[in-house]
Amino acid sequence: MKIAFVTTNLRGGGAEKALLKLAAALAGRRHEVHVILLEQVVEHAIDMSFRLHALSRPGQQVSKGFLGKFLAARKLARLHRRLERDAPFDMTIS
């Protein structure tokens, strides 16, 4: 299966750690796993068994206003289409 996880960033505790554990476990079972970050903020150790993508440069935050969300959605759609060139995602979880 080809699976994408989409999250704002990897700052903080519980949900972010659970996402990383799940992504690593699925990749360990030979699934193609992509973790897509809206902001390139990573405060956890990353298992390199899955692919990590970020829509922003390090330290750049996504604007919380309408324009920022609109631009982030466009970047996400563009990246999603590029990653689906070889094969479509079976599941995208946000």
MDTraj code that builds the backbone (N, CA, C; nanometers):
import mdtraj as md
import numpy as np

residues = "MET LYS ILE ALA PHE VAL THR THR ASN LEU ARG GLY GLY GLY ALA GLU LYS ALA LEU LEU LYS LEU ALA ALA ALA LEU ALA GLY ARG ARG HIS GLU VAL HIS VAL ILE LEU LEU GLU GLN VAL VAL GLU HIS ALA ILE ASP MET SER PHE ARG LEU HIS ALA LEU SER ARG PRO GLY GLN GLN VAL SER LYS GLY PHE LEU GLY LYS PHE LEU ALA ALA ARG LYS LEU ALA ARG LEU HIS ARG ARG LEU GLU ARG ASP ALA PRO PHE ASP MET THR ILE SER".split()
xyz = np.array([
    [0.0841, -0.1186, 0.0000],
    [0.0000, 0.0000, 0.0000],
    [0.0882, 0.1243, 0.0000],
    [0.0379, 0.2279, -0.0591],
    [0.1046, 0.3581, -0.0594],
    [0.0214, 0.4512, 0.0285],
    [0.0839, 0.5006, 0.1361],
    [0.0117, 0.5747, 0.2391],
    [0.0785, 0.7095, 0.2631],
    [-0.0023, 0.8143, 0.2792],
    [0.0481, 0.9478, 0.3124],
    [-0.0133, 0.9932, 0.4443],
    [0.0713, 1.0464, 0.5306],
    [0.0266, 1.1121, 0.6533],
    [0.0549, 1.2602, 0.6364],
    [-0.0433, 1.3452, 0.6635],
    [-0.0265, 1.4901, 0.6516],
    [-0.0478, 1.5503, 0.7894],
    [0.0494, 1.6325, 0.8326],
    [0.0384, 1.6985, 0.9630],
    [0.1045, 1.8355, 0.9553],
    [0.0731, 1.9208, 1.0485],
    [0.1294, 2.0558, 1.0481],
    [0.2800, 2.0521, 1.0665],
    [0.3267, 1.9827, 1.1712],
    [0.4704, 1.9724, 1.1985],
    [0.4915, 1.8568, 1.2958],
    [0.6164, 1.8337, 1.3324],
    [0.6483, 1.7286, 1.4293],
    [0.7033, 1.7899, 1.5568],
    [0.6350, 1.8910, 1.6053],
    [0.6657, 1.9559, 1.7323],
    [0.5638, 1.9029, 1.8329],
    [0.6055, 1.8810, 1.9539],
    [0.5098, 1.8386, 2.0549],
    [0.5202, 1.6908, 2.0851],
    [0.4184, 1.6405, 2.1513],
    [0.4285, 1.5073, 2.2093],
    [0.3475, 1.3972, 2.1479],
    [0.2366, 1.3642, 2.2095],
    [0.1635, 1.2405, 2.1848],
    [0.1256, 1.2084, 2.0423],
    [0.0504, 1.2940, 1.9780],
    [0.0017, 1.2646, 1.8434],
    [0.1165, 1.2536, 1.7442],
    [0.2151, 1.3387, 1.7581],
    [0.3286, 1.3375, 1.6661],
    [0.4113, 1.2099, 1.6827],
    [0.4347, 1.1701, 1.8069],
    [0.5087, 1.0457, 1.8330],
    [0.4319, 0.9251, 1.7815],
    [0.3005, 0.9240, 1.8016],
    [0.2176, 0.8135, 1.7538],
    [0.2217, 0.8062, 1.6012],
    [0.2163, 0.9205, 1.5348],
    [0.2235, 0.9232, 1.3884],
    [0.3567, 0.8651, 1.3404],
    [0.4675, 0.9043, 1.4044],
    [0.5990, 0.8534, 1.3645],
    [0.6116, 0.7031, 1.3889],
    [0.5583, 0.6552, 1.5004],
    [0.5629, 0.5110, 1.5289],
    [0.4806, 0.4328, 1.4277],
    [0.3622, 0.4833, 1.3961],
    [0.2758, 0.4167, 1.2991],
    [0.3393, 0.4168, 1.1607],
    [0.3965, 0.5301, 1.1193],
    [0.4627, 0.5379, 0.9881],
    [0.5787, 0.4398, 0.9803],
    [0.6591, 0.4320, 1.0856],
    [0.7729, 0.3395, 1.0871],
    [0.7255, 0.1939, 1.0851],
    [0.6200, 0.1635, 1.1604],
    [0.5680, 0.0264, 1.1636],
    [0.5143, -0.0150, 1.0274],
    [0.4411, 0.0739, 0.9611],
    [0.3886, 0.0421, 0.8282],
    [0.5012, 0.0268, 0.7263],
    [0.6015, 0.1145, 0.7348],
    [0.7159, 0.1030, 0.6439],
    [0.7915, -0.0270, 0.6699],
    [0.7973, -0.0693, 0.7957],
    [0.8619, -0.1953, 0.8302],
    [0.7901, -0.3161, 0.7720],
    [0.6637, -0.2987, 0.7391],
    [0.5859, -0.4058, 0.6758],
    [0.5821, -0.3895, 0.5234],
    [0.6796, -0.3154, 0.4728],
    [0.7022, -0.2965, 0.3287],
    [0.5955, -0.2134, 0.2582],
    [0.5287, -0.1238, 0.3324],
    [0.4383, -0.0287, 0.2701],
    [0.5197, 0.0955, 0.2337],
    [0.4782, 0.1649, 0.1303],
    [0.5434, 0.2906, 0.0928],
    [0.4755, 0.4022, 0.1706],
    [0.5484, 0.4626, 0.2646],
    [0.4902, 0.5603, 0.3561],
    [0.5562, 0.6963, 0.3354],
    [0.4730, 0.8000, 0.3252],
    [0.5185, 0.9383, 0.3119],
    [0.4584, 1.0187, 0.4265],
    [0.5412, 1.0973, 0.4952],
    [0.4938, 1.1895, 0.5973],
    [0.5147, 1.3295, 0.5409],
    [0.4056, 1.4050, 0.5287],
    [0.4097, 1.5390, 0.4691],
    [0.3842, 1.6419, 0.5789],
    [0.4787, 1.7348, 0.5935],
    [0.4686, 1.8401, 0.6942],
    [0.4354, 1.9726, 0.6272],
    [0.3403, 2.0471, 0.6832],
    [0.3116, 2.1811, 0.6322],
    [0.4242, 2.2761, 0.6712],
    [0.4814, 2.2562, 0.7901],
    [0.5945, 2.3364, 0.8387],
    [0.7109, 2.2417, 0.8663],
    [0.8293, 2.2784, 0.8250],
    [0.9455, 2.1928, 0.8468],
    [1.0022, 2.2153, 0.9872],
    [0.9289, 2.1651, 1.0859],
    [0.9688, 2.1714, 1.2258],
    [0.9667, 2.0280, 1.2772],
    [1.0849, 1.9761, 1.3147],
    [1.0964, 1.8379, 1.3602],
    [1.1701, 1.8374, 1.4930],
    [1.1020, 1.7917, 1.5983],
    [1.1619, 1.7850, 1.7313],
    [1.1749, 1.6409, 1.7806],
    [1.1630, 1.5450, 1.6911],
    [1.1701, 1.4039, 1.7267],
    [1.2703, 1.3345, 1.6371],
    [1.3226, 1.2218, 1.6834],
    [1.4099, 1.1399, 1.5999],
    [1.3262, 1.0786, 1.4878],
    [1.3800, 1.0818, 1.3680],
    [1.3070, 1.0322, 1.2512],
    [1.3654, 0.8987, 1.2069],
    [1.2786, 0.7997, 1.1918],
    [1.3165, 0.6702, 1.1364],
    [1.3224, 0.6871, 0.9849],
    [1.4318, 0.6544, 0.9248],
    [1.4485, 0.6792, 0.7812],
    [1.3855, 0.5706, 0.6944],
    [1.2971, 0.4881, 0.7508],
    [1.2311, 0.3848, 0.6716],
    [1.1152, 0.4412, 0.5898],
    [1.0746, 0.5638, 0.6167],
    [0.9682, 0.6287, 0.5397],
    [1.0211, 0.7599, 0.4842],
    [0.9466, 0.8190, 0.3912],
    [0.9891, 0.9438, 0.3270],
    [0.9240, 1.0626, 0.3970],
    [1.0056, 1.1643, 0.4233],
    [0.9591, 1.2849, 0.4905],
    [0.9650, 1.4010, 0.3920],
    [0.8541, 1.4737, 0.3794],
    [0.8450, 1.5887, 0.2893],
    [0.7962, 1.7087, 0.3692],
    [0.8426, 1.8274, 0.3330],
    [0.7963, 1.9500, 0.3988],
    [0.7578, 2.0519, 0.2925],
    [0.6513, 2.1263, 0.3178],
    [0.6036, 2.2274, 0.2232],
    [0.6707, 2.3623, 0.2436],
    [0.7430, 2.3784, 0.3530],
    [0.8084, 2.5067, 0.3805],
    [0.9568, 2.4848, 0.4059],
    [1.0281, 2.5943, 0.4093],
    [1.1701, 2.5902, 0.4440],
    [1.1842, 2.5788, 0.5954],
    [1.3003, 2.5324, 0.6443],
    [1.3191, 2.5218, 0.7902],
    [1.2936, 2.6548, 0.8606],
    [1.2160, 2.6486, 0.9671],
    [1.1861, 2.7670, 1.0467],
    [1.0728, 2.8536, 0.9945],
    [1.0261, 2.8301, 0.8730],
    [0.9176, 2.9100, 0.8146],
    [0.7840, 2.8531, 0.8603],
    [0.7011, 2.9368, 0.9214],
    [0.5701, 2.8927, 0.9673],
    [0.4642, 2.9209, 0.8618],
    [0.3618, 2.8375, 0.8609],
    [0.2488, 2.8577, 0.7715],
    [0.1610, 2.9661, 0.8316],
    [0.1247, 3.0632, 0.7520],
    [0.0375, 3.1704, 0.7989],
    [-0.0986, 3.1127, 0.8373],
    [-0.1541, 3.1626, 0.9454],
    [-0.2826, 3.1110, 0.9943],
    [-0.4023, 3.1762, 0.9250],
    [-0.3792, 3.2807, 0.8473],
    [-0.4884, 3.3486, 0.7783],
    [-0.5350, 3.2744, 0.6550],
    [-0.6355, 3.3291, 0.5894],
    [-0.6938, 3.2668, 0.4711],
    [-0.5901, 3.2463, 0.3615],
    [-0.5108, 3.3487, 0.3315],
    [-0.4123, 3.3388, 0.2241],
    [-0.3079, 3.2319, 0.2546],
    [-0.2610, 3.2254, 0.3771],
    [-0.1630, 3.1242, 0.4151],
    [-0.2173, 2.9834, 0.4002],
    [-0.3409, 2.9637, 0.4430],
    [-0.4031, 2.8320, 0.4305],
    [-0.4272, 2.7968, 0.2843],
    [-0.4664, 2.8950, 0.2046],
    [-0.4886, 2.8728, 0.0623],
    [-0.3587, 2.8312, -0.0066],
    [-0.2502, 2.9029, 0.0220],
    [-0.1209, 2.8711, -0.0394],
    [-0.0696, 2.7348, 0.0062],
    [-0.0883, 2.7017, 0.1334],
    [-0.0473, 2.5700, 0.1839],
    [-0.1268, 2.4591, 0.1157],
    [-0.2560, 2.4810, 0.0960],
    [-0.3391, 2.3814, 0.0285],
    [-0.2931, 2.3604, -0.1161],
    [-0.2564, 2.4690, -0.1841],
    [-0.2056, 2.4566, -0.3222],
    [-0.0744, 2.3802, -0.3267],
    [0.0173, 2.4121, -0.2344],
    [0.1453, 2.3408, -0.2295],
    [0.1237, 2.1926, -0.1995],
    [0.0318, 2.1640, -0.1072],
    [0.0026, 2.0258, -0.0716],
    [-0.0552, 1.9500, -0.1910],
    [-0.1482, 2.0101, -0.2620],
    [-0.2076, 1.9450, -0.3792],
    [-0.1021, 1.9192, -0.4858],
    [-0.0133, 2.0149, -0.5072],
    [0.0929, 1.9996, -0.6067],
    [0.1874, 1.8850, -0.5683],
    [0.2289, 1.8806, -0.4406],
    [0.3169, 1.7740, -0.3940],
    [0.2471, 1.6383, -0.4028],
    [0.1211, 1.6335, -0.3639],
    [0.0431, 1.5095, -0.3684],
    [0.0376, 1.4560, -0.5110],
    [0.0106, 1.5441, -0.6079],
    [0.0071, 1.5012, -0.7488],
    [0.1427, 1.4508, -0.7950],
    [0.2507, 1.5195, -0.7541],
    [0.3854, 1.4780, -0.7950],
    [0.4189, 1.3408, -0.7372],
    [0.3815, 1.3169, -0.6117],
    [0.4105, 1.1880, -0.5488],
    [0.3253, 1.0753, -0.6057],
    [0.2138, 1.1100, -0.6691],
    [0.1252, 1.0086, -0.7271],
    [0.1589, 0.9765, -0.8730],
    [0.2640, 1.0338, -0.9278],
    [0.2965, 1.0075, -1.0692],
    [0.3175, 0.8596, -1.0977],
    [0.3912, 0.7905, -1.0099],
    [0.4176, 0.6481, -1.0321],
    [0.2969, 0.5613, -0.9998],
    [0.2326, 0.5911, -0.8865],
    [0.1157, 0.5147, -0.8429],
    [0.0355, 0.6007, -0.7474],
    [-0.0972, 0.5896, -0.7507],
    [-0.1788, 0.6712, -0.6608],
    [-0.1665, 0.6227, -0.5159],
    [-0.1976, 0.7117, -0.4231],
    [-0.1999, 0.6745, -0.2832],
    [-0.3229, 0.5884, -0.2574],
    [-0.3055, 0.4851, -0.1775],
    [-0.4183, 0.4029, -0.1358],
    [-0.4923, 0.4693, -0.0202],
    [-0.4177, 0.5511, 0.0567],
    [-0.4774, 0.6157, 0.1730],
    [-0.3994, 0.7413, 0.2061],
    [-0.4730, 0.8485, 0.2372],
    [-0.4124, 0.9726, 0.2860],
    [-0.4804, 1.0060, 0.4173],
    [-0.3992, 1.0231, 0.5223],
    [-0.4519, 1.0487, 0.6555],
    [-0.4012, 1.1825, 0.7026],
    [-0.4924, 1.2679, 0.7499],
    [-0.4550, 1.3990, 0.7978],
    [-0.5051, 1.4166, 0.9397],
])
top = md.Topology()
chain = top.add_chain()
for i, resn in enumerate(residues, 1):
    res = top.add_residue(resn, chain, resSeq=i)
    for name in ("N", "CA", "C"):
        top.add_atom(name, md.element.get_by_symbol(name[0]), res)
traj = md.Trajectory(xyz[None], top)
